Amino acid sequence: NAVSIQDNTKDKLCKAAKSASINVVMGMHERNTEYSDASLYNSLLFISDEGSILGKHRKLIPTGGERLIWAQGDGTTLKSYQTSAGKIGGLICWENFMPLARNAIYEAGTQILASPTWDKSPNWLQSMQHIAREGGLFVISSCMALRIDDIPDTYEFKKLYPDGREWINVGNSVIIGPNGKLLAGPLEAEEGIIYADIDLNQIIAAKRMFDVVGHYARPDVFNFEIKKG
């Protein structure tokens, strides 16, 4: 089920993005076709509202059992991309907890942070609110809502869940403003789409008080560097 950016698996997404005039950030199980075509990455794909591929981000550190499947990304994909909605960047699940990875995203001028995750906990929502305030940006945290009945009975691991359990993950997708306030969601134990109108001027207001990579950065005290090779 692993795909690559070079093959035609993303063509439908690109056409849909162009048809609907929307920017898309999409999770993908990616093969490294640029080299061995054998290693796998947990990646984000960025697609513009014109249907073109803007770039990708590979998760820096697979978490827990993910290490059995995915390789480590590197610093070359810690970027943001200019879109019609603003500058969009992404961090995947628990790499959002990495202070230096966040700093790299902030330094890239990110205005909208896509944070897809498997974590539906209250602690995760608190972290998303903190990151929105810390970075002075909008956060879109998307988490899959998955029922036990969504898993085919042919998979043995389904039997590991207790009888009577309805939800494997209740989701809790949310959109948060630069002041840390919830703009939409959390959408719990329900499949759906959440929407929010955003005003990029709110970023200016937030950073007037605290700009983590601006007047609060103190480069005379701290050095920050991304190794890209």
QUIDAFEN-V704310 format. One record per residue. RES is the residue in one letter. SS is DSSP state (H for helix, E for strand, - for the rest). PHI is phi in whole degrees, 0 to 359 (* if undefined). Layout:
# QUIDAFEN-V704310
[[RES/SS/PHI] [RES/SS/PHI]]
This chain:
# QUIDAFEN-V704310
[[N/-/*] [A/-/285] [V/E/233] [S/-/227] [I/-/291] [Q/-/284] [D/-/276] [N/H/266] [T/H/293] [K/H/265] [D/H/298] [K/H/297] [L/H/297] [C/H/298] [K/H/294] [A/H/293] [A/H/298] [K/H/293] [S/H/297] [A/H/268] [S/-/56] [I/-/234] [N/-/271] [V/E/236] [V/E/241] [M/E/233] [G/E/289] [M/E/214] [H/E/267] [E/E/257] [R/E/269] [N/-/274] [T/-/293] [E/-/286] [Y/-/231] [S/-/278] [D/-/64] [A/-/230] [S/-/269] [L/E/242] [Y/E/226] [N/E/273] [S/E/231] [L/E/248] [L/E/247] [F/E/252] [I/E/235] [S/-/279] [D/-/287] [E/-/261] [G/-/85] [S/-/259] [I/E/282] [L/E/274] [G/E/165] [K/E/214] [H/E/227] [R/E/256] [K/-/304] [L/-/292] [I/-/227] [P/-/296] [T/-/261] [G/H/55] [G/H/295] [E/H/299] [R/H/293] [L/H/287] [I/-/242] [W/-/260] [A/-/276] [Q/-/274] [G/-/284] [D/-/226] [G/H/288] [T/H/290] [T/H/255] [L/-/276] [K/-/224] [S/E/234] [Y/E/233] [Q/E/286] [T/E/228] [S/-/292] [A/-/265] [G/E/133] [K/E/277] [I/E/251] [G/E/232] [G/E/208] [L/-/227] [I/-/257] [C/H/49] [W/H/284] [E/H/289] [N/H/296] [F/H/280] [M/-/276] [P/H/303] [L/H/285] [A/H/295] [R/H/297] [N/H/300] [A/H/298] [I/H/293] [Y/H/296] [E/H/294] [A/-/283] [G/-/79] [T/-/299] [Q/-/253] [I/E/230] [L/E/256] [A/E/271] [S/-/232] [P/-/294] [T/E/206] [W/-/252] [D/-/275] [K/-/251] [S/-/283] [P/H/303] [N/H/297] [W/H/295] [L/H/298] [Q/H/295] [S/H/296] [M/H/297] [Q/H/294] [H/H/297] [I/H/296] [A/H/300] [R/H/289] [E/H/299] [G/H/273] [G/-/59] [L/-/215] [F/E/272] [V/E/242] [I/E/246] [S/E/255] [S/-/252] [C/E/229] [M/-/294] [A/E/269] [L/E/229] [R/E/269] [I/H/298] [D/H/288] [D/H/286] [I/-/265] [P/-/300] [D/-/295] [T/-/290] [Y/-/272] [E/H/298] [F/H/295] [K/H/300] [K/H/288] [L/H/285] [Y/-/278] [P/-/294] [D/-/299] [G/-/87] [R/-/286] [E/-/265] [W/E/250] [I/E/277] [N/E/218] [V/E/272] [G/E/89] [N/E/68] [S/E/296] [V/E/206] [I/E/238] [I/E/231] [G/-/272] [P/-/298] [N/-/268] [G/-/86] [K/-/273] [L/E/287] [L/E/261] [A/E/201] [G/E/83] [P/E/287] [L/E/268] [E/E/250] [A/-/52] [E/-/200] [E/-/271] [G/-/179] [I/-/237] [I/-/253] [Y/-/231] [A/-/205] [D/-/277] [I/-/239] [D/-/237] [L/-/297] [N/H/295] [Q/H/296] [I/H/294] [I/H/299] [A/H/297] [A/H/293] [K/H/280] [R/H/297] [M/H/270] [F/-/214] [D/-/239] [V/-/297] [V/-/247] [G/-/242] [H/-/290] [Y/-/264] [A/-/285] [R/-/50] [P/-/296] [D/-/286] [V/-/250] [F/-/242] [N/-/246] [F/-/228] [E/-/215] [I/-/256] [K/-/275] [K/-/260] [G/-/218]]
